[in-house]
Every structure is written in C-alpha cells, then in structure tokens.
Amino acid sequence: MNESSESSYQVTRSGDENPSNFQAIFCSGDRAVPVKVPDYQRAYSWDEKQIDLFIRDLSKYQGVGKGYYFGHFIAEDLGKHWEIVDGQQRLTTFVLFLMVCQLRSPIGAHEFAYSMIEHFSTVSYDCEALGTIGRNLGSFLGADRKNEERKPPSDEEIVEGLSLKGSFTRSQRRMVLALIRFHQAFEKGKLRQEKIGDYISAVMTAHCSHHLAPDKAVAVNIFEMHNTRGVPLTTLEIVKAMLMKFVYDHGGADRELKVAQIQTAFGEIYGMEERLAARSFRGEMTMEQLLRLHLRVVDDGTKVSATDFQSPPANANAEALVEYVDSRLRFKNGDKIKLEKPKDAGVKYALRLAEEFRVSVGIVSETLPAWDKQDELVGDVLILDRDLSCQFFLIICRRLKGEQDKADGRIGKESLRLWEKLLFTRDFHGGYHNLKGGRDDFPTMFASCGPDEAGITAVVKRYLEDGFRPDRTKGLQAMVAAYLNEHKPSVLNGAFHWWKSKMIYAIYKYEISLSANIRDVMKGTISVEHILPQEWQWKWVKGSSGVLGELSDEEKAHWLKAVDAVINGIGNLLLITPGENSSVSNAHPADKRYERYCAGSYAEHNLNREKWRHAEEWSGLIHERGERIFKFMLSNLVDASECPRISATD
C-alpha cells in the first residue's frame, strides 16, 4: 500500500466526540492508547476457526471504506491506560497479526499501526511470555514453518524455539499457533505481503462501537455483547460479571474496593485455569464443571447441612448454575436474612463466593496433584468417580486444613482406601437399581464429616459397611462379594458388556499392582483392547488335518463356541490408547506388542506371544488371567473384612 492510502486512516481523536472506527477509538494523536487486559478476564482463547474467519475478513475487506465491522468494545478508563472489559480477543488477535506483519514489512507507512504492539499488555501471567515471543518470533517462524502438512509444534518445541521461561499456559500456546497461522497464510498465498498495508487499513478504518466508562458499571454490558466472530462467554465469566455488577450496584461507599477484591480473586482463578485442565485425573476438568461441584458443597463457605449440599442439582447445566447464583445474591426461595439488609447479605455472598471458588480451584489444580505425588490413591479415586471425589476433597481439604486460611487438609492412605472401596461397591450389587426412593445420599454423608480425620474415616467406614440404605443395604460388602461370586461367569466370559466401567477400573488397578505404566492412559482417553480380536480369522486355527484354516463344519462350531465363551471376558481385555488400538487393530495376538507399559499383563503378553500362535492355548491364557483379575477385585476393591462368609477364593 502506498503512503497516501496509509495516511487516509491516520485519524486522531481530536474533535471526534463519537469515534466510529477502530483507529479513532484506540489511537490518540500519533500513538496507540495503552491498553491492558485485566487478570479477571479470560486469557486468549481464539482457535483455528476464529483465526481463519479473521483472515477471510482481511481478504474480503482489504483497503479503506469497505464496510468492515470489527465489533463492540467496552473499556474502563484508568487514566494512564484502558482496561479492556469486552473485545480483548479481537484486540489481541489484531496485535498478533501486526507482529507477523512487522516481520515482513518492518518500516515505512505501517509504523503508526505497529505502535499498538508495544502499547498492548495481555493478562499478567502471559505478559512476559508475549514479550519474549515477540523478540524471538522471526527466528521461530523461519524454522521450517512452511510445510502445509506439518503438525502443529508441541509445547516443548514452542518453549525451546521461543526461549520461554516459567509456566507455559494454553493461552500462550494459542497465541503462538495464531502467529503461525498468520505466517502460513502469507506463505501459502492466502494473504499477500504487498497488501499488508491494505489489511492493516481494513482493521484501522473498520466500523466499531465502543463504551468507555470511568467505573466498573460497564461489566453489565458483557451480557449484552454478541460477536459472531468471537468465542461465547463461559458460565464462569457470566457469574463473574454478575458478582461484580451486584457489588457495584449495592456495595456502598467502598464498592470500588469490593469490586477490586472480586477482580483479584478471578485474576488468580484464571491464572490457574491452564493448570486445572492439564492436571485433571480423568480427562480435562473445565471451570464450569468445577464451579458446579463447588457450588454444590462449598458455595460461599457457609454450607453445613445435608439440605445445603443438595443444590444446585448434581447435573445442573449452565443456565441452572447462573440461576442458582442469582437466587443466592438476591436471597430468593424463602431464605431469611436476620439483622442485615438482603442487599448487604448479597454483597457479602458475592465476596465470599469469589474467594471460596479461588480456594477450590487451588485445591484441584495445586493441592491434589501435589498430594497425589505422595499417594496415588488420590488420583485413583478421581479416576474412579471424579465428581464425587472432587466434592469429597473440596470438603476435607478445608475441614482438615493445617493452617488458618490454607485449605491443605489431608487424610491418610487407609481412609483413602476405604473411600475407594465405597465408590466401587456403593452401586455394585443386584438390588441397587431396584431401590425405591433415594439410592445414594452423599449430601448426608458429607454433612456428617467432622473436623478431624478419625471422624471422617468413621463416617466413610459406616457407609462402607451398611451402604446408604441400611434397611436394604446393611452388610453392603457381603452383598457385593456375593453378587460378584454369583456372576463370576459374566466377569470371566462377558466383562466387556457387563458392568463395563467397574471392570475397566478393576483391570486398571490390577495392572497398577503389577507396576504397569498405565496411569497416563487412564488420565486421558482409554480404549479397551481385545487381545484376541473380536474379528479373529479362521486361518489362525488348525483343522484336524493339521492345516491352518482347513476346518470342517463340526470343527468350526466347536471353535465358535470356545472362542465366544472367552473373547469378551475380563482376561482378554487390556487398556491402551485409542491410537494404539487402531494400530494393533485386528492383528493376530502373537503379532501384537505393548512395549510402552513395561510390566503387568503387557509384559506377560510379550513373553507369551508364541503361545498365542496355537489356537488351542487361547481359552487357557484368557481364563487364567481372568481368574487372577477376579481374585484381585474381590481382595482389593471389596472390603473383605466385612465379608466373613465369602472370600476371594470361593
């Protein structure tokens, strides 16, 4: 783009009381307005879909006066800089685009637009990293970033290639992937280097609306913002805005200080968001999932009774969670407030909720992973039942805290083992689904847990012995042991279809007991592998003539019956990743290798692969392993001390 076309968008805010384009809003005189993303905001979250839409918009609306609308922005004027309340995803994306453009066209008419790069600050926990990325971006993008088929770089490649220090967050990864996406768009011809000025002009002259306010009242406008090019608001962001708005409206003379307390809490919460997802024990845990569990058993820290622990519902969706928080802010549903005005109570609730949720995020993202390093039962019970175990830990970490204002309480290995057995056996008996009324009552159990480990352990043990319905489940462990023995053929012959989730956990614990390196598989996405594939082939079986696959009809009937009896049995099932399952697929068992797991049945299979060459060995190999897993399950996942009449050897 030439000099004259560049000057056409150098509009200052002088005399423009109602600026309507991007530059008029975000530039003052000859420089960009300093803009910061406060820590209570969501970190950078745009992915490939939104980046590609932005690239298509640049191509479509390149130049000046093409009618490009770049959305609505809300900011708070703090004097020396603005804090962006809404629109930060679009603003960050444009800054990232400018960083790539500056590498390709570093001097000349674009310098004015490039001033936005140095005047932009993202959330504090990504700010230093973004500066480092900018300094090292040229060499990083020049390192083999042209191959269209190349997979996105790993976290390790990004950290090493950009010389990043400290905690590497997912938002940093998204920013780097956006930079690579822009770079590749130029390399592949989707964007053209000679038109950089036109692309920049498209944004700088784009129509925008904005609201610049001197206080926090603008937070309410977040609800009204709808940008089809952006990422929808999360439940947590809606709740955050609700708390801020309520406190601003009803917080009295020191409302600014109170709103700042909420902002500080959410700044720390968002700073831990990346670690929360990365350190979950069974798939990723989202903030919305944790918020639901937190509201159910902690809320503002005042929950103590079984009734308190029953709402919001265990399966509450986003809308229900927002309604619940709104009802607590306004103390609806008949709640009575004594000696204080309801609005004062709502303000106190908002402040307590923000702080208590910050504590809960810290427990799940920091405390539990550290505890798990000392006792892997912590992660195991989260793998077994993440929601119930998470609620349990949110309670006990607070009640057994070692220091004031530090939710770091722990229970011992034996208590954790009792909790694991309760989770495994509570619904694992023939009468569970026939119980009328409430089958489980964890709210009452949680309310019974006192401020000391002995009391908590006694509560868990009581429920382990008699279940949640003593009238129907007294002697729970004996019931489960009897149920397992009664259905032993279902375990040995059909575990793939019978109580599959329980069987998967039993296999996992069995392999862990043999030192198999399987835990990372259980923390991600697992696939149940049939050692002898369900799609086995007749050519693997010798007929009476001694020739493979040469079978009479009578022999085929015999083999069908023999294989069908064990192929879905627990002894034929292994836990591996989906990718590994696709790799080994329907191969002959003797040709399958499970090298990465080092021990357990995986190593045993490698030793027995030649035995698998002989079809007459199949049933014996499967049945023998199945018996060992069955015995392990009864001995380790059912409390044998409560089963005097039935043992694992019966």
C-alpha positions as MATLAB code, in Angstrom:
seq = 'MNESSESSYQVTRSGDENPSNFQAIFCSGDRAVPVKVPDYQRAYSWDEKQIDLFIRDLSKYQGVGKGYYFGHFIAEDLGKHWEIVDGQQRLTTFVLFLMVCQLRSPIGAHEFAYSMIEHFSTVSYDCEALGTIGRNLGSFLGADRKNEERKPPSDEEIVEGLSLKGSFTRSQRRMVLALIRFHQAFEKGKLRQEKIGDYISAVMTAHCSHHLAPDKAVAVNIFEMHNTRGVPLTTLEIVKAMLMKFVYDHGGADRELKVAQIQTAFGEIYGMEERLAARSFRGEMTMEQLLRLHLRVVDDGTKVSATDFQSPPANANAEALVEYVDSRLRFKNGDKIKLEKPKDAGVKYALRLAEEFRVSVGIVSETLPAWDKQDELVGDVLILDRDLSCQFFLIICRRLKGEQDKADGRIGKESLRLWEKLLFTRDFHGGYHNLKGGRDDFPTMFASCGPDEAGITAVVKRYLEDGFRPDRTKGLQAMVAAYLNEHKPSVLNGAFHWWKSKMIYAIYKYEISLSANIRDVMKGTISVEHILPQEWQWKWVKGSSGVLGELSDEEKAHWLKAVDAVINGIGNLLLITPGENSSVSNAHPADKRYERYCAGSYAEHNLNREKWRHAEEWSGLIHERGERIFKFMLSNLVDASECPRISATD';
ca = [
       0.000    0.000    0.000;
       1.322    3.485   -0.832;
       1.916    6.410    1.546;
      -1.265    8.258    0.609;
      -3.550    5.333    1.332;
      -1.832    4.875    4.711;
      -2.389    8.500    5.662;
      -6.088    8.149    4.915;
      -6.581    6.173    8.112;
      -4.404    8.254   10.401;
      -7.385    9.877   12.089;
      -6.854   11.351   15.547;
      -9.432   11.526   18.294;
      -9.098   15.287   18.461;
     -12.505   16.853   17.888;
     -14.109   13.451   17.382;
     -16.509   13.111   20.290;
     -18.038    9.913   18.996;
     -15.350    7.995   17.102;
     -16.755    5.230   14.935;
     -13.711    3.447   13.539;
     -11.041    1.345   15.198;
      -8.209    3.859   14.934;
     -10.273    6.748   16.230;
     -11.101    4.670   19.310;
      -7.715    3.127   20.091;
      -5.316    5.844   18.942;
      -4.671    9.260   20.439;
      -2.612   11.718   18.471;
       0.320    9.902   16.922;
       0.325    6.828   19.169;
      -1.862    3.994   20.318;
      -3.741    4.213   23.596;
      -2.109    1.914   26.190;
      -4.486   -0.999   26.704;
      -4.278   -3.751   29.316;
      -6.210   -6.982   29.689;
      -7.000   -7.303   33.415;
      -6.340  -10.636   35.110;
     -10.002  -11.152   35.897;
     -10.600  -11.548   32.162;
     -10.340  -14.785   30.247;
      -6.920  -15.377   28.739;
      -6.506  -15.659   24.964;
      -8.914  -18.327   23.703;
      -9.246  -17.985   19.918;
      -8.507  -21.144   17.979;
      -8.057  -22.033   14.317;
     -11.714  -21.432   13.447;
     -11.767  -17.817   14.653;
      -8.313  -17.058   13.182;
      -9.385  -18.325    9.763;
     -12.535  -16.166    9.893;
     -10.350  -13.140   10.655;
      -8.036  -13.963    7.735;
     -11.012  -14.278    5.376;
     -12.329  -10.920    6.597;
      -8.962   -9.279    5.870;
      -9.027  -10.582    2.305;
     -12.645   -9.602    1.785;
     -12.477   -6.107    3.276;
      -8.879   -5.148    2.435;
      -8.305   -1.450    1.989;
     -10.294    1.564    3.136;
     -14.038    2.097    3.236;
     -15.153   -1.487    2.517;
     -17.745   -1.559    5.301;
     -15.884   -3.898    7.634;
     -17.436   -4.070   11.121;
     -14.970   -5.098   13.816;
     -17.391   -5.302   16.726;
     -18.158   -3.593   20.000;
     -15.541   -2.746   22.629;
     -16.017   -1.936   26.297;
     -13.182   -0.412   28.272;
     -12.612    1.293   31.599;
     -10.544    4.472   31.500;
      -7.983    4.324   34.314;
      -6.156    7.474   33.216;
      -2.747    6.195   32.156;
      -4.247    3.213   30.380;
      -7.501    1.491   29.497;
      -8.601   -1.870   30.840;
     -10.418   -3.773   28.133;
     -13.612   -5.282   29.541;
     -15.009   -6.735   26.341;
     -13.417   -7.247   22.933;
      -9.985   -8.332   24.137;
      -9.968  -11.480   21.962;
     -10.340   -9.394   18.785;
      -7.856   -6.807   20.001;
      -5.261   -9.441   20.934;
      -5.710  -11.149   17.558;
      -5.073   -7.895   15.701;
      -1.926   -7.268   17.757;
      -0.702  -10.797   16.929;
      -1.405  -10.140   13.249;
       0.566   -6.889   13.445;
       3.515   -8.777   14.952;
       3.674  -11.033   11.880;
       3.192   -8.075    9.516;
       6.022   -6.171   11.215;
       8.423   -9.022   10.467;
       7.522   -8.893    6.761;
       7.230   -5.124    6.375;
       9.068   -3.592    9.342;
       9.475    0.007    8.203;
       7.594    2.654    6.322;
       3.973    3.661    6.438;
       2.894    0.951    8.887;
       4.881    2.205   11.883;
       1.900    4.073   13.309;
      -0.207    0.892   13.457;
       2.713   -1.087   14.856;
       2.770    1.187   17.912;
      -0.194   -0.850   19.155;
       2.141   -3.803   19.783;
       4.232   -2.011   22.402;
       1.196   -0.340   23.979;
      -0.729   -3.596   24.491;
      -0.453   -5.769   27.631;
      -2.208   -9.092   27.999;
      -3.030  -10.806   31.320;
      -0.119  -10.646   33.742;
       0.685  -14.375   33.682;
       1.121  -14.246   29.881;
       2.531  -10.727   29.544;
       6.235  -11.516   29.889;
       5.878  -14.524   27.606;
       4.232  -12.405   24.885;
       7.164  -10.011   25.001;
       9.609  -12.908   24.677;
       7.572  -14.334   21.802;
       7.770  -11.009   20.010;
      11.549  -10.806   20.376;
      12.159  -14.341   19.121;
       9.341  -14.643   16.623;
      11.412  -14.086   13.488;
      13.808  -16.973   14.045;
      10.992  -19.208   15.288;
       8.792  -18.704   12.218;
      11.802  -19.137    9.956;
      12.451  -22.635   11.331;
      10.592  -24.906    8.897;
       7.125  -23.376    9.223;
       6.266  -23.664    5.508;
       5.181  -27.264    5.195;
       1.390  -27.270    4.987;
       1.220  -30.856    6.217;
       3.437  -30.221    9.219;
       1.709  -30.894   12.516;
       1.430  -28.012   15.000;
       4.551  -27.805   17.153;
       4.486  -29.478   20.545;
       4.625  -27.492   23.768;
       8.269  -28.479   24.130;
       9.101  -27.224   20.618;
       7.385  -23.890   21.296;
       9.069  -23.357   24.653;
      12.507  -24.258   23.290;
      12.092  -22.434   19.978;
      10.962  -19.186   21.604;
      13.160  -19.457   24.728;
      10.150  -19.135   27.010;
      10.640  -19.229   30.758;
       8.246  -20.011   33.595;
       4.850  -21.688   33.358;
       3.748  -22.355   29.772;
      -0.014  -21.792   29.561;
      -2.538  -22.899   26.981;
      -3.311  -19.288   26.168;
       0.371  -18.804   25.280;
       0.111  -21.847   23.020;
      -2.994  -20.402   21.322;
      -1.200  -17.116   20.702;
       1.777  -18.906   19.146;
      -0.488  -21.056   16.961;
      -2.298  -17.895   15.817;
       1.049  -16.327   14.856;
       1.967  -19.477   12.911;
      -1.449  -19.411   11.216;
      -0.920  -15.825   10.050;
       2.607  -16.655    8.885;
       1.363  -19.663    6.918;
      -1.421  -17.577    5.358;
       1.257  -15.381    3.815;
       3.431  -18.356    2.836;
       0.543  -20.124    1.076;
      -0.775  -17.039   -0.708;
      -3.988  -16.638    1.272;
      -2.560  -13.264    2.265;
      -0.094  -11.277    0.134;
       2.854   -9.391    1.529;
       2.444   -6.441   -0.830;
      -1.057   -5.914    0.543;
      -0.072   -5.713    4.233;
      -0.945   -2.036    4.282;
      -4.390   -2.771    2.883;
      -5.034   -5.466    5.515;
      -3.973   -3.133    8.322;
      -6.084   -0.369    6.841;
      -9.112   -2.697    6.774;
      -8.982   -3.002   10.555;
      -7.851    0.521   11.384;
     -10.752    2.011    9.403;
     -13.234   -0.707   10.379;
     -16.513    0.427   11.873;
     -16.639   -0.176   15.608;
     -18.820    0.785   18.506;
     -17.451    1.299   21.975;
     -18.296    2.208   25.536;
     -15.632    3.958   27.563;
     -16.618    4.263   31.211;
     -14.934    5.658   34.319;
     -16.086    2.815   36.600;
     -16.996   -0.875   36.869;
     -20.634   -0.442   35.922;
     -19.749   -1.373   32.354;
     -19.431   -5.018   33.456;
     -23.168   -5.461   32.986;
     -22.770   -4.755   29.281;
     -20.870   -8.019   28.926;
     -24.224   -9.774   28.976;
     -25.440   -7.718   26.027;
     -22.395   -8.330   23.844;
     -22.796  -10.743   20.962;
     -19.967  -11.135   18.492;
     -20.361  -13.880   15.905;
     -16.598  -13.820   15.265;
     -15.755  -14.491   18.910;
     -15.864  -17.259   21.489;
     -19.119  -17.386   23.522;
     -18.988  -16.377   27.146;
     -18.333  -19.145   29.592;
     -20.547  -19.784   32.601;
     -17.762  -18.581   34.881;
     -17.476  -15.286   33.003;
     -21.209  -14.713   33.350;
     -21.067  -15.466   37.076;
     -18.042  -13.182   37.485;
     -19.873  -10.310   35.792;
     -22.972  -10.959   37.919;
     -20.954  -10.702   41.123;
     -19.145   -7.552   40.004;
     -22.341   -5.849   38.869;
     -24.260   -6.710   42.038;
     -21.461   -5.463   44.275;
     -21.056   -2.302   42.224;
     -24.775   -1.561   42.447;
     -25.192   -2.413   46.137;
     -21.715   -2.246   47.677;
     -21.999    1.190   49.229;
     -19.312    3.820   49.524;
     -16.432    1.351   49.254;
     -17.901   -0.532   46.305;
     -14.804    0.054   44.158;
     -12.632   -1.695   46.752;
     -15.066   -4.603   46.985;
     -15.226   -4.992   43.207;
     -11.426   -4.965   43.166;
     -11.451   -7.883   45.649;
     -13.588   -9.900   43.223;
     -11.297   -8.938   40.345;
      -8.244  -10.061   42.299;
      -9.827  -13.419   43.109;
     -10.790  -14.027   39.489;
      -7.369  -12.926   38.301;
      -5.872  -15.786   40.339;
      -8.619  -18.151   39.180;
      -7.892  -17.506   35.504;
      -4.185  -17.798   36.222;
      -4.803  -21.351   37.450;
      -7.181  -22.325   34.627;
      -4.498  -23.836   32.440;
      -3.118  -25.931   35.295;
      -6.633  -27.068   36.205;
      -7.163  -28.611   32.780;
      -3.664  -30.041   32.493;
      -3.622  -31.655   35.935;
      -7.043  -33.302   35.923;
      -7.027  -37.020   36.639;
      -9.732  -38.201   34.227;
      -9.979  -36.092   31.119;
      -9.873  -32.313   31.301;
     -11.854  -30.571   34.009;
     -13.377  -27.289   32.902;
     -14.050  -24.312   35.108;
     -17.777  -24.835   34.601;
     -17.562  -28.416   35.863;
     -15.601  -27.353   38.934;
     -17.951  -24.425   39.525;
     -20.918  -26.826   39.616;
     -19.188  -29.088   42.151;
     -18.026  -26.115   44.208;
     -21.473  -24.545   44.395;
     -22.915  -27.874   45.480;
     -20.684  -28.497   48.517;
     -18.939  -25.183   49.311;
     -20.588  -22.172   47.653;
     -19.725  -19.183   49.874;
     -18.338  -21.413   52.626;
     -21.478  -21.485   54.756;
     -22.843  -24.878   53.689;
     -23.076  -27.335   56.579;
     -26.288  -29.372   56.352;
     -27.406  -32.173   54.048;
     -30.061  -29.847   52.637;
     -27.357  -27.312   51.777;
     -25.440  -29.944   49.817;
     -28.415  -30.868   47.620;
     -28.420  -27.758   45.451;
     -27.709  -26.887   42.763;
     -28.606  -30.289   41.246;
     -25.730  -32.675   40.562;
     -26.498  -32.457   36.823;
     -27.157  -28.700   36.722;
     -26.489  -27.077   33.347;
     -25.033  -23.617   32.758;
     -28.403  -21.876   32.916;
     -29.258  -23.575   36.212;
     -25.910  -22.556   37.734;
     -26.456  -18.912   36.778;
     -29.980  -19.004   38.207;
     -28.679  -20.525   41.427;
     -26.059  -17.798   41.922;
     -28.651  -15.127   41.127;
     -31.019  -16.579   43.731;
     -28.250  -16.542   46.342;
     -27.294  -12.965   45.517;
     -30.890  -11.872   45.999;
     -31.710  -14.477   48.670;
     -34.785  -15.789   46.960;
     -36.586  -19.075   47.586;
     -37.612  -18.157   51.111;
     -34.161  -17.648   52.628;
     -34.365  -15.211   55.520;
     -31.644  -12.784   56.477;
     -31.588  -11.596   60.087;
     -30.102   -8.373   61.400;
     -28.964   -7.195   57.986;
     -30.472   -5.964   54.769;
     -30.784   -8.591   51.987;
     -28.666   -6.494   49.621;
     -25.893   -6.302   52.205;
     -26.095  -10.071   52.514;
     -25.872  -10.384   48.729;
     -22.708   -8.286   48.651;
     -21.136  -10.441   51.369;
     -22.168  -13.552   49.464;
     -20.529  -12.284   46.265;
     -17.250  -11.535   48.035;
     -17.207  -14.884   49.849;
     -18.113  -16.872   46.729;
     -15.273  -15.324   44.694;
     -12.755  -16.087   47.431;
     -14.003  -19.616   48.172;
     -14.017  -20.562   44.493;
     -10.441  -19.293   44.234;
      -9.571  -21.681   47.063;
     -11.356  -24.588   45.341;
      -9.527  -24.002   42.064;
      -6.279  -24.029   44.029;
      -7.211  -27.311   45.713;
      -7.909  -29.101   42.433;
      -5.098  -27.572   40.371;
      -2.361  -27.472   43.025;
      -3.124  -29.313   46.271;
      -4.490  -32.574   44.843;
      -1.711  -33.064   42.237;
       0.926  -32.472   44.937;
      -0.844  -34.868   47.301;
      -1.129  -37.464   44.523;
       2.643  -37.495   44.115;
       2.837  -38.858   47.654;
      -0.212  -41.124   47.464;
      -1.573  -42.169   44.074;
      -4.865  -43.215   45.664;
      -5.813  -39.518   45.379;
      -5.707  -39.677   41.598;
      -7.171  -43.179   41.519;
     -10.391  -42.191   43.297;
     -10.695  -39.189   40.976;
     -10.343  -41.594   38.044;
     -12.972  -43.880   39.589;
     -15.523  -41.095   40.205;
     -14.276  -37.589   39.574;
     -17.377  -35.646   40.655;
     -17.927  -37.369   43.991;
     -14.217  -37.498   44.822;
     -13.741  -33.854   43.914;
     -16.604  -32.838   46.201;
     -15.147  -35.031   48.959;
     -11.720  -33.409   48.620;
     -13.126  -29.865   48.491;
     -14.708  -30.554   51.878;
     -11.912  -32.400   53.677;
      -9.116  -30.117   52.450;
     -10.974  -27.288   54.169;
     -12.013  -29.139   57.320;
      -8.594  -30.637   57.968;
      -6.546  -27.589   56.971;
      -3.206  -27.326   58.690;
      -3.008  -23.537   58.838;
      -5.516  -20.734   59.045;
      -6.824  -19.703   55.621;
      -4.957  -22.546   53.926;
      -7.103  -25.400   52.599;
      -4.429  -28.090   52.644;
      -6.006  -30.826   54.782;
      -5.315  -34.491   54.012;
      -6.484  -37.915   55.125;
      -4.295  -40.999   55.324;
      -3.885  -43.904   52.941;
      -6.260  -46.192   54.856;
      -9.019  -43.575   54.776;
      -8.485  -43.108   51.034;
      -8.647  -46.858   50.542;
     -11.997  -47.001   52.357;
     -13.280  -44.170   50.147;
     -12.152  -46.042   47.038;
     -13.972  -49.206   48.138;
     -17.127  -47.243   48.925;
     -17.135  -45.702   45.451;
     -16.539  -49.089   43.849;
     -19.174  -51.022   45.806;
     -21.937  -48.476   46.554;
     -23.932  -49.294   43.420;
     -22.384  -52.650   42.528;
     -24.962  -55.166   43.668;
     -28.145  -56.671   42.328;
     -30.579  -54.604   44.357;
     -29.156  -51.139   43.724;
     -31.304  -50.166   40.765;
     -34.398  -51.671   42.383;
     -34.168  -49.472   45.469;
     -37.147  -47.159   45.659;
     -36.557  -43.536   46.514;
     -33.034  -42.195   47.032;
     -30.417  -44.842   46.390;
     -27.476  -42.698   47.440;
     -27.325  -39.842   49.904;
     -23.888  -38.295   49.661;
     -25.172  -34.905   50.929;
     -25.981  -36.502   54.299;
     -22.633  -38.281   54.329;
     -20.727  -35.073   53.552;
     -22.633  -33.217   56.263;
     -21.579  -35.916   58.759;
     -17.860  -35.433   58.097;
     -16.376  -33.601   61.060;
     -13.211  -31.511   61.509;
     -10.893  -34.448   62.275;
      -9.656  -37.416   60.264;
     -10.858  -40.035   62.736;
     -14.413  -38.758   62.465;
     -14.298  -38.611   58.664;
     -12.858  -42.121   58.478;
     -15.572  -43.434   60.807;
     -18.265  -41.918   58.575;
     -16.822  -43.494   55.414;
     -16.477  -46.856   57.165;
     -20.078  -46.750   58.367;
     -21.371  -46.212   54.837;
     -18.972  -48.851   53.543;
     -20.465  -51.362   55.960;
     -24.164  -50.567   55.564;
     -24.493  -48.521   52.367;
     -26.818  -45.553   52.094;
     -29.975  -47.527   52.821;
     -29.331  -49.644   55.933;
     -32.861  -51.012   55.664;
     -31.916  -52.577   52.324;
     -28.112  -52.491   52.073;
     -26.860  -53.492   55.520;
     -23.761  -55.630   55.064;
     -23.016  -53.936   51.741;
     -19.625  -55.591   51.233;
     -21.015  -59.077   51.716;
     -23.780  -58.214   49.239;
     -21.244  -57.116   46.628;
     -18.989  -60.135   47.211;
     -21.972  -62.470   46.874;
     -23.084  -60.645   43.741;
     -19.635  -60.989   42.174;
     -19.387  -64.689   43.006;
     -22.862  -65.274   41.639;
     -21.947  -63.510   38.409;
     -18.400  -64.783   38.100;
     -19.168  -66.320   34.667;
     -20.275  -62.864   33.500;
     -16.906  -61.464   34.562;
     -14.816  -64.252   33.060;
     -16.858  -64.542   29.856;
     -18.531  -61.168   29.235;
     -16.912  -58.336   31.200;
     -16.771  -56.189   28.042;
     -20.554  -55.884   28.201;
     -21.188  -56.452   31.944;
     -20.608  -53.523   34.364;
     -18.014  -52.270   31.911;
     -16.950  -49.197   33.924;
     -16.326  -51.313   37.030;
     -14.396  -53.883   35.025;
     -12.224  -51.185   33.453;
     -11.301  -49.841   36.874;
     -10.617  -53.356   38.190;
      -8.287  -54.037   35.231;
      -6.554  -50.696   35.787;
      -5.934  -51.383   39.485;
      -4.773  -54.931   38.726;
      -2.212  -53.703   36.212;
      -1.072  -50.899   38.546;
      -0.476  -53.526   41.251;
       1.894  -55.246   38.806;
       3.750  -51.948   38.148;
       2.440  -51.483   34.615;
       2.926  -47.952   33.343;
      -0.754  -47.380   32.572;
      -1.780  -44.382   34.648;
      -1.358  -41.773   31.931;
      -3.699  -43.784   29.718;
      -6.410  -43.724   32.378;
      -5.961  -39.967   32.830;
      -6.669  -39.416   29.146;
      -8.869  -41.255   26.699;
      -8.762  -45.015   27.034;
      -9.629  -47.785   24.625;
     -10.483  -51.332   25.644;
      -8.335  -53.681   23.604;
      -9.259  -57.316   22.917;
      -6.012  -59.297   22.927;
      -7.725  -61.925   20.800;
      -9.575  -59.562   18.444;
     -13.304  -59.804   18.044;
     -12.670  -60.026   14.307;
     -10.402  -63.072   14.604;
      -9.763  -65.147   11.492;
     -10.380  -68.816   10.697;
      -6.981  -69.108    9.083;
      -5.431  -68.788   12.551;
      -6.970  -72.125   13.598;
      -5.703  -75.568   12.569;
      -8.146  -78.215   11.455;
      -7.907  -81.906   12.266;
      -5.761  -82.315    9.145;
      -3.169  -80.034   10.714;
      -3.614  -77.309    8.088;
      -4.399  -73.750    9.191;
      -7.919  -72.732    8.269;
      -8.880  -76.180    6.971;
     -11.875  -76.800    9.247;
     -14.939  -78.948    8.943;
     -18.352  -77.532    9.884;
     -18.239  -79.508   13.121;
     -14.812  -78.080   13.981;
     -15.997  -74.550   13.197;
     -18.953  -74.968   15.535;
     -16.590  -76.167   18.255;
     -14.245  -73.195   17.839;
     -17.078  -70.681   17.684;
     -18.396  -71.944   20.996;
     -14.938  -71.994   22.609;
     -13.963  -68.502   21.452;
     -17.356  -66.920   22.121;
     -17.109  -68.115   25.720;
     -13.978  -66.044   26.448;
     -13.428  -63.354   23.840;
     -15.291  -60.662   25.828;
     -14.082  -61.965   29.187;
     -12.049  -59.801   31.524;
      -8.931  -61.896   30.851;
      -8.940  -60.851   27.192;
      -9.162  -57.101   27.854;
      -6.307  -54.608   28.035;
      -6.405  -50.819   28.446;
      -4.463  -48.856   25.838;
      -4.775  -45.563   23.963;
      -7.180  -45.232   21.006;
      -4.204  -44.707   18.710;
      -2.569  -47.909   19.867;
      -5.835  -49.766   19.480;
      -6.115  -48.593   15.884;
      -2.517  -49.651   15.296;
      -2.813  -53.221   16.569;
      -6.437  -53.441   15.435;
      -7.321  -56.973   14.312;
      -3.812  -58.364   14.196;
      -3.037  -61.873   15.400;
      -2.398  -61.838   19.192;
       1.084  -63.247   18.608;
       1.930  -60.224   16.442;
       0.773  -57.621   18.967;
       3.310  -55.768   21.090;
       2.644  -53.481   24.053;
       6.106  -52.120   24.696;
       5.387  -48.822   26.461;
       3.758  -50.316   29.562;
       6.868  -52.201   30.720;
       5.203  -54.614   33.162;
       1.988  -56.384   34.127;
      -0.100  -58.198   31.533;
       1.571  -56.155   28.793;
       4.987  -57.613   29.537;
       3.427  -61.027   30.176;
       1.834  -60.953   26.730;
       5.179  -60.273   25.098;
       6.528  -63.380   26.844;
       3.504  -65.468   25.819;
       3.226  -64.358   22.208;
       4.385  -67.725   20.862;
       1.734  -69.491   22.940;
      -0.840  -67.327   21.192;
       0.283  -68.884   17.891;
      -1.595  -72.014   18.921;
      -5.364  -71.554   18.981;
      -5.812  -74.344   21.494;
      -3.985  -72.117   24.033;
      -6.365  -69.145   23.670;
      -9.006  -70.126   26.189;
      -6.454  -71.127   28.809;
      -4.473  -67.888   28.513;
      -7.608  -65.752   28.744;
      -9.200  -67.762   31.539;
      -6.045  -67.825   33.670;
      -5.598  -64.055   33.545;
      -9.333  -63.550   34.150;
      -9.192  -65.622   37.322;
      -6.304  -63.535   38.630;
      -8.118  -60.263   37.979;
     -11.312  -61.606   39.580;
      -9.446  -62.648   42.704;
      -7.687  -59.275   42.829;
     -11.005  -57.430   42.513;
     -12.550  -59.290   45.451;
      -9.454  -58.910   47.600;
      -8.655  -55.263   46.896;
     -11.800  -53.419   45.814;
     -14.289  -55.080   48.144;
     -13.742  -54.834   51.899;
     -13.088  -58.487   52.707;
     -13.072  -57.716   56.440;
     -16.794  -57.124   56.148;
     -17.380  -60.396   54.252;
     -16.703  -63.202   56.741;
     -18.756  -65.759   54.851;
     -17.338  -65.140   51.394;
     -13.717  -64.857   50.357;
     -11.844  -64.252   47.137;
     -11.046  -67.941   46.872;
     -14.653  -69.140   46.997;
];
